[in-house]
Amino acid sequence: MNSQHPSGWHKSSRSKQHTHCVEVGRLSDGAAVRDTKNRAAGHLTTTAQQWAAFITAVKAERFG
């Protein structure tokens, strides 16, 4: 479990003004993801390696 506090939360520019999105925050060795509908519910964390693998899969359209 990562006890760091994420910083620099942001959502995709493709989300525009929609409120039902996810946001990504920075960790020193990875990323955190949370739901914009319920930020108080907490967040999930990933290692830098896991996040890089996820981004690679998204760019390769493996989730389409």
PDB file of N, CA, C and O in Angstrom:
ATOM      1  N   MET A   1       0.842  -1.191   0.000  1.00  0.00           N
ATOM      2  CA  MET A   1       0.000   0.000   0.000  1.00  0.00           C
ATOM      3  C   MET A   1       0.879   1.242   0.000  1.00  0.00           C
ATOM      4  O   MET A   1       1.854   1.315   0.748  1.00  0.00           O
ATOM      5  N   ASN A   2       0.543   2.206  -0.824  1.00  0.00           N
ATOM      6  CA  ASN A   2       1.318   3.421  -0.954  1.00  0.00           C
ATOM      7  C   ASN A   2       0.750   4.480  -0.021  1.00  0.00           C
ATOM      8  O   ASN A   2      -0.428   4.823  -0.124  1.00  0.00           O
ATOM      9  N   SER A   3       1.567   5.003   0.888  1.00  0.00           N
ATOM     10  CA  SER A   3       1.079   5.985   1.851  1.00  0.00           C
ATOM     11  C   SER A   3       1.322   7.424   1.400  1.00  0.00           C
ATOM     12  O   SER A   3       1.029   8.358   2.147  1.00  0.00           O
ATOM     13  N   GLN A   4       1.845   7.614   0.206  1.00  0.00           N
ATOM     14  CA  GLN A   4       2.083   8.954  -0.303  1.00  0.00           C
ATOM     15  C   GLN A   4       0.773   9.660  -0.630  1.00  0.00           C
ATOM     16  O   GLN A   4      -0.248   9.018  -0.877  1.00  0.00           O
ATOM     17  N   HIS A   5       0.816  10.975  -0.629  1.00  0.00           N
ATOM     18  CA  HIS A   5      -0.335  11.762  -1.037  1.00  0.00           C
ATOM     19  C   HIS A   5      -0.115  12.213  -2.472  1.00  0.00           C
ATOM     20  O   HIS A   5       0.870  12.894  -2.760  1.00  0.00           O
ATOM     21  N   PRO A   6      -1.017  11.845  -3.376  1.00  0.00           N
ATOM     22  CA  PRO A   6      -0.882  12.244  -4.775  1.00  0.00           C
ATOM     23  C   PRO A   6      -0.960  13.765  -4.927  1.00  0.00           C
ATOM     24  O   PRO A   6      -1.604  14.447  -4.130  1.00  0.00           O
ATOM     25  N   SER A   7      -0.308  14.273  -5.939  1.00  0.00           N
ATOM     26  CA  SER A   7      -0.369  15.708  -6.224  1.00  0.00           C
ATOM     27  C   SER A   7      -0.641  15.922  -7.704  1.00  0.00           C
ATOM     28  O   SER A   7      -0.539  14.995  -8.507  1.00  0.00           O
ATOM     29  N   GLY A   8      -0.984  17.138  -8.051  1.00  0.00           N
ATOM     30  CA  GLY A   8      -1.172  17.489  -9.448  1.00  0.00           C
ATOM     31  C   GLY A   8      -2.309  16.754 -10.128  1.00  0.00           C
ATOM     32  O   GLY A   8      -2.178  16.357 -11.286  1.00  0.00           O
ATOM     33  N   TRP A   9      -3.422  16.564  -9.437  1.00  0.00           N
ATOM     34  CA  TRP A   9      -4.556  15.851 -10.023  1.00  0.00           C
ATOM     35  C   TRP A   9      -4.997  16.529 -11.317  1.00  0.00           C
ATOM     36  O   TRP A   9      -5.087  17.755 -11.378  1.00  0.00           O
ATOM     37  N   HIS A  10      -5.273  15.732 -12.352  1.00  0.00           N
ATOM     38  CA  HIS A  10      -5.812  16.276 -13.601  1.00  0.00           C
ATOM     39  C   HIS A  10      -6.633  15.216 -14.316  1.00  0.00           C
ATOM     40  O   HIS A  10      -6.454  14.016 -14.105  1.00  0.00           O
ATOM     41  N   LYS A  11      -7.535  15.685 -15.166  1.00  0.00           N
ATOM     42  CA  LYS A  11      -8.317  14.760 -15.975  1.00  0.00           C
ATOM     43  C   LYS A  11      -8.013  15.032 -17.442  1.00  0.00           C
ATOM     44  O   LYS A  11      -7.451  16.070 -17.789  1.00  0.00           O
ATOM     45  N   SER A  12      -8.380  14.117 -18.269  1.00  0.00           N
ATOM     46  CA  SER A  12      -8.123  14.224 -19.694  1.00  0.00           C
ATOM     47  C   SER A  12      -8.746  15.486 -20.272  1.00  0.00           C
ATOM     48  O   SER A  12      -9.850  15.875 -19.891  1.00  0.00           O
ATOM     49  N   SER A  13      -8.035  16.118 -21.189  1.00  0.00           N
ATOM     50  CA  SER A  13      -8.592  17.287 -21.873  1.00  0.00           C
ATOM     51  C   SER A  13      -9.787  16.886 -22.732  1.00  0.00           C
ATOM     52  O   SER A  13     -10.614  17.732 -23.072  1.00  0.00           O
ATOM     53  N   ARG A  14      -9.887  15.605 -23.086  1.00  0.00           N
ATOM     54  CA  ARG A  14     -11.032  15.120 -23.865  1.00  0.00           C
ATOM     55  C   ARG A  14     -12.306  15.073 -23.030  1.00  0.00           C
ATOM     56  O   ARG A  14     -13.401  14.958 -23.580  1.00  0.00           O
ATOM     57  N   SER A  15     -12.176  15.161 -21.711  1.00  0.00           N
ATOM     58  CA  SER A  15     -13.336  15.128 -20.830  1.00  0.00           C
ATOM     59  C   SER A  15     -14.116  16.439 -20.862  1.00  0.00           C
ATOM     60  O   SER A  15     -15.302  16.470 -20.534  1.00  0.00           O
ATOM     61  N   LYS A  16     -13.453  17.509 -21.253  1.00  0.00           N
ATOM     62  CA  LYS A  16     -14.041  18.855 -21.306  1.00  0.00           C
ATOM     63  C   LYS A  16     -14.703  19.187 -19.980  1.00  0.00           C
ATOM     64  O   LYS A  16     -14.046  19.129 -18.940  1.00  0.00           O
ATOM     65  N   GLN A  17     -15.969  19.530 -19.987  1.00  0.00           N
ATOM     66  CA  GLN A  17     -16.651  19.939 -18.758  1.00  0.00           C
ATOM     67  C   GLN A  17     -17.441  18.811 -18.097  1.00  0.00           C
ATOM     68  O   GLN A  17     -18.186  19.063 -17.150  1.00  0.00           O
ATOM     69  N   HIS A  18     -17.297  17.589 -18.569  1.00  0.00           N
ATOM     70  CA  HIS A  18     -18.018  16.470 -17.968  1.00  0.00           C
ATOM     71  C   HIS A  18     -17.514  16.234 -16.549  1.00  0.00           C
ATOM     72  O   HIS A  18     -16.326  16.395 -16.267  1.00  0.00           O
ATOM     73  N   THR A  19     -18.414  15.857 -15.672  1.00  0.00           N
ATOM     74  CA  THR A  19     -18.015  15.624 -14.278  1.00  0.00           C
ATOM     75  C   THR A  19     -17.856  14.145 -13.960  1.00  0.00           C
ATOM     76  O   THR A  19     -17.345  13.803 -12.894  1.00  0.00           O
ATOM     77  N   HIS A  20     -18.277  13.270 -14.847  1.00  0.00           N
ATOM     78  CA  HIS A  20     -18.174  11.832 -14.594  1.00  0.00           C
ATOM     79  C   HIS A  20     -16.932  11.291 -15.284  1.00  0.00           C
ATOM     80  O   HIS A  20     -17.008  10.672 -16.345  1.00  0.00           O
ATOM     81  N   CYS A  21     -15.794  11.536 -14.663  1.00  0.00           N
ATOM     82  CA  CYS A  21     -14.505  11.176 -15.252  1.00  0.00           C
ATOM     83  C   CYS A  21     -13.601  10.597 -14.168  1.00  0.00           C
ATOM     84  O   CYS A  21     -13.980  10.506 -13.000  1.00  0.00           O
ATOM     85  N   VAL A  22     -12.434  10.219 -14.572  1.00  0.00           N
ATOM     86  CA  VAL A  22     -11.400   9.861 -13.610  1.00  0.00           C
ATOM     87  C   VAL A  22     -10.305  10.914 -13.683  1.00  0.00           C
ATOM     88  O   VAL A  22     -10.106  11.554 -14.716  1.00  0.00           O
ATOM     89  N   GLU A  23      -9.605  11.082 -12.581  1.00  0.00           N
ATOM     90  CA  GLU A  23      -8.477  11.996 -12.515  1.00  0.00           C
ATOM     91  C   GLU A  23      -7.234  11.191 -12.169  1.00  0.00           C
ATOM     92  O   GLU A  23      -7.313  10.156 -11.509  1.00  0.00           O
ATOM     93  N   VAL A  24      -6.105  11.674 -12.618  1.00  0.00           N
ATOM     94  CA  VAL A  24      -4.825  11.028 -12.339  1.00  0.00           C
ATOM     95  C   VAL A  24      -3.963  11.996 -11.547  1.00  0.00           C
ATOM     96  O   VAL A  24      -3.854  13.175 -11.881  1.00  0.00           O
ATOM     97  N   GLY A  25      -3.350  11.471 -10.485  1.00  0.00           N
ATOM     98  CA  GLY A  25      -2.440  12.269  -9.666  1.00  0.00           C
ATOM     99  C   GLY A  25      -1.049  11.664  -9.697  1.00  0.00           C
ATOM    100  O   GLY A  25      -0.884  10.469  -9.944  1.00  0.00           O
ATOM    101  N   ARG A  26      -0.062  12.488  -9.447  1.00  0.00           N
ATOM    102  CA  ARG A  26       1.338  12.033  -9.446  1.00  0.00           C
ATOM    103  C   ARG A  26       1.746  11.478  -8.083  1.00  0.00           C
ATOM    104  O   ARG A  26       1.361  11.994  -7.033  1.00  0.00           O
ATOM    105  N   LEU A  27       2.525  10.424  -8.138  1.00  0.00           N
ATOM    106  CA  LEU A  27       3.223   9.888  -6.971  1.00  0.00           C
ATOM    107  C   LEU A  27       4.702   9.847  -7.330  1.00  0.00           C
ATOM    108  O   LEU A  27       5.043   9.862  -8.513  1.00  0.00           O
ATOM    109  N   SER A  28       5.570   9.797  -6.360  1.00  0.00           N
ATOM    110  CA  SER A  28       6.999   9.791  -6.681  1.00  0.00           C
ATOM    111  C   SER A  28       7.403   8.563  -7.493  1.00  0.00           C
ATOM    112  O   SER A  28       8.360   8.626  -8.264  1.00  0.00           O
ATOM    113  N   ASP A  29       6.685   7.438  -7.333  1.00  0.00           N
ATOM    114  CA  ASP A  29       6.996   6.244  -8.116  1.00  0.00           C
ATOM    115  C   ASP A  29       5.721   5.624  -8.673  1.00  0.00           C
ATOM    116  O   ASP A  29       5.450   4.446  -8.444  1.00  0.00           O
ATOM    117  N   GLY A  30       4.933   6.419  -9.409  1.00  0.00           N
ATOM    118  CA  GLY A  30       3.733   5.867  -9.998  1.00  0.00           C
ATOM    119  C   GLY A  30       2.649   6.897 -10.176  1.00  0.00           C
ATOM    120  O   GLY A  30       2.914   8.081 -10.383  1.00  0.00           O
ATOM    121  N   ALA A  31       1.416   6.421 -10.091  1.00  0.00           N
ATOM    122  CA  ALA A  31       0.261   7.292 -10.300  1.00  0.00           C
ATOM    123  C   ALA A  31      -0.876   6.864  -9.392  1.00  0.00           C
ATOM    124  O   ALA A  31      -0.917   5.739  -8.893  1.00  0.00           O
ATOM    125  N   ALA A  32      -1.797   7.796  -9.193  1.00  0.00           N
ATOM    126  CA  ALA A  32      -3.018   7.523  -8.431  1.00  0.00           C
ATOM    127  C   ALA A  32      -4.197   7.870  -9.326  1.00  0.00           C
ATOM    128  O   ALA A  32      -4.117   8.796 -10.134  1.00  0.00           O
ATOM    129  N   VAL A  33      -5.285   7.135  -9.186  1.00  0.00           N
ATOM    130  CA  VAL A  33      -6.480   7.353  -9.999  1.00  0.00           C
ATOM    131  C   VAL A  33      -7.686   7.441  -9.068  1.00  0.00           C
ATOM    132  O   VAL A  33      -7.834   6.635  -8.149  1.00  0.00           O
ATOM    133  N   ARG A  34      -8.550   8.434  -9.319  1.00  0.00           N
ATOM    134  CA  ARG A  34      -9.759   8.574  -8.510  1.00  0.00           C
ATOM    135  C   ARG A  34     -10.938   8.971  -9.399  1.00  0.00           C
ATOM    136  O   ARG A  34     -10.760   9.449 -10.519  1.00  0.00           O
ATOM    137  N   ASP A  35     -12.129   8.764  -8.880  1.00  0.00           N
ATOM    138  CA  ASP A  35     -13.377   9.071  -9.564  1.00  0.00           C
ATOM    139  C   ASP A  35     -13.794  10.501  -9.231  1.00  0.00           C
ATOM    140  O   ASP A  35     -13.870  10.860  -8.056  1.00  0.00           O
ATOM    141  N   THR A  36     -14.065  11.320 -10.244  1.00  0.00           N
ATOM    142  CA  THR A  36     -14.451  12.704  -9.978  1.00  0.00           C
ATOM    143  C   THR A  36     -15.817  12.815  -9.313  1.00  0.00           C
ATOM    144  O   THR A  36     -16.110  13.832  -8.684  1.00  0.00           O
ATOM    145  N   LYS A  37     -16.654  11.796  -9.439  1.00  0.00           N
ATOM    146  CA  LYS A  37     -17.977  11.832  -8.805  1.00  0.00           C
ATOM    147  C   LYS A  37     -17.894  11.664  -7.297  1.00  0.00           C
ATOM    148  O   LYS A  37     -18.798  12.086  -6.575  1.00  0.00           O
ATOM    149  N   ASN A  38     -16.809  11.046  -6.809  1.00  0.00           N
ATOM    150  CA  ASN A  38     -16.693  10.774  -5.384  1.00  0.00           C
ATOM    151  C   ASN A  38     -15.229  10.810  -4.965  1.00  0.00           C
ATOM    152  O   ASN A  38     -14.647   9.778  -4.630  1.00  0.00           O
ATOM    153  N   ARG A  39     -14.650  11.972  -4.983  1.00  0.00           N
ATOM    154  CA  ARG A  39     -13.225  12.125  -4.638  1.00  0.00           C
ATOM    155  C   ARG A  39     -12.930  11.693  -3.205  1.00  0.00           C
ATOM    156  O   ARG A  39     -11.832  11.221  -2.908  1.00  0.00           O
ATOM    157  N   ALA A  40     -13.895  11.851  -2.331  1.00  0.00           N
ATOM    158  CA  ALA A  40     -13.702  11.496  -0.926  1.00  0.00           C
ATOM    159  C   ALA A  40     -13.579   9.988  -0.716  1.00  0.00           C
ATOM    160  O   ALA A  40     -13.149   9.547   0.350  1.00  0.00           O
ATOM    161  N   ALA A  41     -13.951   9.199  -1.713  1.00  0.00           N
ATOM    162  CA  ALA A  41     -13.888   7.740  -1.591  1.00  0.00           C
ATOM    163  C   ALA A  41     -12.453   7.219  -1.631  1.00  0.00           C
ATOM    164  O   ALA A  41     -12.209   6.051  -1.329  1.00  0.00           O
ATOM    165  N   GLY A  42     -11.517   8.064  -1.997  1.00  0.00           N
ATOM    166  CA  GLY A  42     -10.128   7.645  -2.037  1.00  0.00           C
ATOM    167  C   GLY A  42      -9.648   7.442  -3.464  1.00  0.00           C
ATOM    168  O   GLY A  42     -10.273   7.902  -4.419  1.00  0.00           O
ATOM    169  N   HIS A  43      -8.529   6.747  -3.591  1.00  0.00           N
ATOM    170  CA  HIS A  43      -7.925   6.548  -4.898  1.00  0.00           C
ATOM    171  C   HIS A  43      -7.187   5.216  -4.958  1.00  0.00           C
ATOM    172  O   HIS A  43      -6.859   4.617  -3.934  1.00  0.00           O
ATOM    173  N   LEU A  44      -6.941   4.776  -6.171  1.00  0.00           N
ATOM    174  CA  LEU A  44      -6.129   3.580  -6.417  1.00  0.00           C
ATOM    175  C   LEU A  44      -4.730   4.034  -6.788  1.00  0.00           C
ATOM    176  O   LEU A  44      -4.561   5.079  -7.415  1.00  0.00           O
ATOM    177  N   THR A  45      -3.727   3.259  -6.407  1.00  0.00           N
ATOM    178  CA  THR A  45      -2.355   3.614  -6.763  1.00  0.00           C
ATOM    179  C   THR A  45      -1.730   2.526  -7.631  1.00  0.00           C
ATOM    180  O   THR A  45      -2.091   1.353  -7.544  1.00  0.00           O
ATOM    181  N   THR A  46      -0.792   2.942  -8.461  1.00  0.00           N
ATOM    182  CA  THR A  46      -0.033   2.022  -9.293  1.00  0.00           C
ATOM    183  C   THR A  46       1.444   2.377  -9.197  1.00  0.00           C
ATOM    184  O   THR A  46       1.804   3.503  -8.855  1.00  0.00           O
ATOM    185  N   THR A  47       2.274   1.424  -9.498  1.00  0.00           N
ATOM    186  CA  THR A  47       3.705   1.717  -9.591  1.00  0.00           C
ATOM    187  C   THR A  47       3.961   2.374 -10.946  1.00  0.00           C
ATOM    188  O   THR A  47       3.096   2.351 -11.822  1.00  0.00           O
ATOM    189  N   ALA A  48       5.120   2.947 -11.116  1.00  0.00           N
ATOM    190  CA  ALA A  48       5.479   3.561 -12.399  1.00  0.00           C
ATOM    191  C   ALA A  48       5.450   2.516 -13.515  1.00  0.00           C
ATOM    192  O   ALA A  48       5.006   2.812 -14.624  1.00  0.00           O
ATOM    193  N   GLN A  49       5.908   1.322 -13.238  1.00  0.00           N
ATOM    194  CA  GLN A  49       5.932   0.252 -14.238  1.00  0.00           C
ATOM    195  C   GLN A  49       4.506  -0.155 -14.631  1.00  0.00           C
ATOM    196  O   GLN A  49       4.225  -0.343 -15.814  1.00  0.00           O
ATOM    197  N   GLN A  50       3.616  -0.292 -13.663  1.00  0.00           N
ATOM    198  CA  GLN A  50       2.222  -0.636 -13.952  1.00  0.00           C
ATOM    199  C   GLN A  50       1.551   0.463 -14.766  1.00  0.00           C
ATOM    200  O   GLN A  50       0.828   0.174 -15.720  1.00  0.00           O
ATOM    201  N   TRP A  51       1.783   1.721 -14.398  1.00  0.00           N
ATOM    202  CA  TRP A  51       1.171   2.835 -15.105  1.00  0.00           C
ATOM    203  C   TRP A  51       1.671   2.891 -16.551  1.00  0.00           C
ATOM    204  O   TRP A  51       0.881   3.111 -17.470  1.00  0.00           O
ATOM    205  N   ALA A  52       2.957   2.695 -16.755  1.00  0.00           N
ATOM    206  CA  ALA A  52       3.521   2.703 -18.106  1.00  0.00           C
ATOM    207  C   ALA A  52       2.918   1.586 -18.953  1.00  0.00           C
ATOM    208  O   ALA A  52       2.624   1.797 -20.129  1.00  0.00           O
ATOM    209  N   ALA A  53       2.731   0.411 -18.375  1.00  0.00           N
ATOM    210  CA  ALA A  53       2.125  -0.704 -19.109  1.00  0.00           C
ATOM    211  C   ALA A  53       0.678  -0.385 -19.466  1.00  0.00           C
ATOM    212  O   ALA A  53       0.228  -0.713 -20.564  1.00  0.00           O
ATOM    213  N   PHE A  54      -0.048   0.242 -18.567  1.00  0.00           N
ATOM    214  CA  PHE A  54      -1.429   0.628 -18.838  1.00  0.00           C
ATOM    215  C   PHE A  54      -1.496   1.646 -19.977  1.00  0.00           C
ATOM    216  O   PHE A  54      -2.298   1.490 -20.898  1.00  0.00           O
ATOM    217  N   ILE A  55      -0.675   2.671 -19.922  1.00  0.00           N
ATOM    218  CA  ILE A  55      -0.662   3.705 -20.965  1.00  0.00           C
ATOM    219  C   ILE A  55      -0.288   3.100 -22.314  1.00  0.00           C
ATOM    220  O   ILE A  55      -0.874   3.459 -23.335  1.00  0.00           O
ATOM    221  N   THR A  56       0.673   2.195 -22.331  1.00  0.00           N
ATOM    222  CA  THR A  56       1.062   1.512 -23.573  1.00  0.00           C
ATOM    223  C   THR A  56      -0.119   0.739 -24.141  1.00  0.00           C
ATOM    224  O   THR A  56      -0.361   0.768 -25.347  1.00  0.00           O
ATOM    225  N   ALA A  57      -0.852   0.049 -23.279  1.00  0.00           N
ATOM    226  CA  ALA A  57      -2.022  -0.735 -23.734  1.00  0.00           C
ATOM    227  C   ALA A  57      -3.116   0.184 -24.261  1.00  0.00           C
ATOM    228  O   ALA A  57      -3.762  -0.143 -25.257  1.00  0.00           O
ATOM    229  N   VAL A  58      -3.339   1.327 -23.616  1.00  0.00           N
ATOM    230  CA  VAL A  58      -4.348   2.283 -24.093  1.00  0.00           C
ATOM    231  C   VAL A  58      -3.973   2.792 -25.480  1.00  0.00           C
ATOM    232  O   VAL A  58      -4.808   2.827 -26.384  1.00  0.00           O
ATOM    233  N   LYS A  59      -2.710   3.185 -25.640  1.00  0.00           N
ATOM    234  CA  LYS A  59      -2.255   3.711 -26.930  1.00  0.00           C
ATOM    235  C   LYS A  59      -2.317   2.670 -28.035  1.00  0.00           C
ATOM    236  O   LYS A  59      -2.493   3.011 -29.205  1.00  0.00           O
ATOM    237  N   ALA A  60      -2.172   1.390 -27.665  1.00  0.00           N
ATOM    238  CA  ALA A  60      -2.253   0.305 -28.631  1.00  0.00           C
ATOM    239  C   ALA A  60      -3.712  -0.127 -28.882  1.00  0.00           C
ATOM    240  O   ALA A  60      -3.974  -1.075 -29.622  1.00  0.00           O
ATOM    241  N   GLU A  61      -4.642   0.586 -28.254  1.00  0.00           N
ATOM    242  CA  GLU A  61      -6.077   0.335 -28.392  1.00  0.00           C
ATOM    243  C   GLU A  61      -6.482  -1.084 -28.000  1.00  0.00           C
ATOM    244  O   GLU A  61      -7.352  -1.688 -28.627  1.00  0.00           O
ATOM    245  N   ARG A  62      -5.841  -1.607 -26.955  1.00  0.00           N
ATOM    246  CA  ARG A  62      -6.160  -2.963 -26.492  1.00  0.00           C
ATOM    247  C   ARG A  62      -7.474  -3.040 -25.738  1.00  0.00           C
ATOM    248  O   ARG A  62      -7.979  -4.137 -25.496  1.00  0.00           O
ATOM    249  N   PHE A  63      -8.039  -1.900 -25.360  1.00  0.00           N
ATOM    250  CA  PHE A  63      -9.279  -1.895 -24.580  1.00  0.00           C
ATOM    251  C   PHE A  63     -10.486  -1.531 -25.434  1.00  0.00           C
ATOM    252  O   PHE A  63     -11.573  -1.313 -24.898  1.00  0.00           O
ATOM    253  N   GLY A  64     -10.318  -1.462 -26.731  1.00  0.00           N
ATOM    254  CA  GLY A  64     -11.388  -1.037 -27.630  1.00  0.00           C
ATOM    255  C   GLY A  64     -12.311  -2.128 -27.913  1.00  0.00           C
ATOM    256  O   GLY A  64     -13.275  -1.945 -28.656  1.00  0.00           O
TER     257      GLY A  64
END
